[in-house]
Amino acid sequence: MAGLLKKTTGLVGLAVSNNPHERLRILYSKIQVLLQTMPQDAAYRKYTEQLVSERLSHVKTEPDVEKLEKKMDCGQIEEVIFQAECELALSRKMLEWKPWEPLVEEPPPNQWKWPI
């Protein structure tokens, strides 16, 4: 659908998406599945779930690409797709890193003080 509206994004390296709604549905669904495997009280899960659910509802309810871009207010739809791809990659990394688990050892005494 977006392919019919525009021939280029005007951004180097970012091609026009032929089916942005389907692509975003797939990406957001994959992110939601990954988030379900994280602890419910994990901050990353809470805030990412909220954002992804909101954006997915926009994708499902707004068939017009231009209106969807305005609703999301995150640039062109291709940029939103790129953001979703990056979020999916980050979600996989977060599962690997497990930042919700306690520290292996105590941090040095002044690690969080700034300036030293």
N, C-alpha and C positions, 0 to 999 in steps of 0.2 A: 504494500500500500504506500509506504514512504517512497518507494522507488518511482511511483507515478507522480509524486509531488515535487521531488527534487532530484537533480542529477548528481549533485555533489554536496558534501557537508561543508566544504570550504576549509576543512581542517586536514592538514597533511597527515596521511597515514590512517585516516578514519573514513572508511567507505560507507556509503549509504546502505542502510539495512533494508532488505527486501520485505521482511516480515518481523517488524520490531515487537509487536504484541506477543507473538508466539515465542520469540527468543527471550523476552523478559519473563514470561510465565514460566518457562523452563528454568531459567537461572534462579528466579526467586523461589521456586518450588524446591530446587536442590539446596539452596541456602537454608530454607525452613527445615528440611530433613536433617541437615547437619546440626542446626541449632537445637533440635529435639534431643540430640545425644549429649548435650552439655547440661550441667546442673542448672536447675531452675533459678537458683539465686545468683548465678554468674552474671556480672554486670554486662559483659559483652553480649550474652544471650538476650537479656532483657531489652537492651536498647536496640540491638540489631533486629530482633523479632518485631519490635514496634515499628521500626522504619520499613522493614521488608513487607510487613502486613499492610501498612498504609499504601506503599507504592504498588503492591500487587492488586489491591482493591481499585486503585486508579486505573491500572492496566485492564482489569476486567470490566470496568464500568464505562470507560471512555474509548470508543472505537476510532475517533478522529485523532491522528497523530499530532497535529498542531495543537489541539486542545489539551491533549495528554502532556505535551511538553510544557505548556503553560501551567497546568495543574501541578506537575512535579516540580517545576521551577528549578531544574538542574541542568539547563542547557538543552542541546539537541538530543533527540531520542537515542542517537548513536552514542552520545556521551554517557547517557544513563545506562545503556547496555554495557559500555566499557566499565563503568563504576560497578555494575552488578557482577561482572566477570572478576573484577579485582576483589570484591567483597566475598565472592565464592572462594577464591584462592586464599584470602585471609581467614575465612572460616575453617578451611582445612588446616591451615597452619595453627590456628588457635586450638583445634582439637589435638594437634601434635604437641604444642607447647604447654597446654593445661595451666593457664595463668591463675585459675581459681584454686589450685592446690596450694598448701602452705609452702613457705620457703624451705629449701633443703637445709640451709644453715642461716643463722642470724646475720643480717647485714652489718657492715662495719658501723661503729657508733655515729659518725657524722656523714654517712652516705647521703642522707636526704636533706642536709643543711646547705643552704645557698645564700649568700656567698660564704665561703669557708673562712 
